[in-house]
Amino acid sequence: MITQSVLEKVAKLSRLGITPDEIALMTAEIEKIIEYFEQVRNINLENIQPMTHAVAINLQPRPDVIKSTKCITEQMPYIKRNYFFVPAVLE
């Protein structure tokens, strides 16, 4: 159970500036979240298979096709002594 004193301590350790009104509101909201987690914890998952995705998908693999491309040295604007020179990004 989360109490206001626990929430105040966590807020202080986190260096959060939370007003007393916000602490009262957050205490109630965190209690609701913890109650929800308790409901989820009590779900019977004994006969449920693990999933890899939330939605069933069927990916079709692409065929491996080799495409001819230009050599990297042909695409560079300027080459000098085995170095590639490109336009400056920072000044």
DADA-V61305 format. One record per pair of residues at least 6 apart in sequence whose ideal C-beta (glycine too) atoms are under 7 Angstrom apart, sorted by the first residue. I is the first residue (numbers start at 1). J is the second residue. If there is no record, write none. Layout:
I/J + I/J
This chain:
2/27 + 2/30 + 2/31 + 2/34 + 4/23 + 4/24 + 4/27 + 7/23 + 7/26 + 7/27 + 8/23 + 11/18 + 73/79 + 76/84 + 77/86 + 78/85
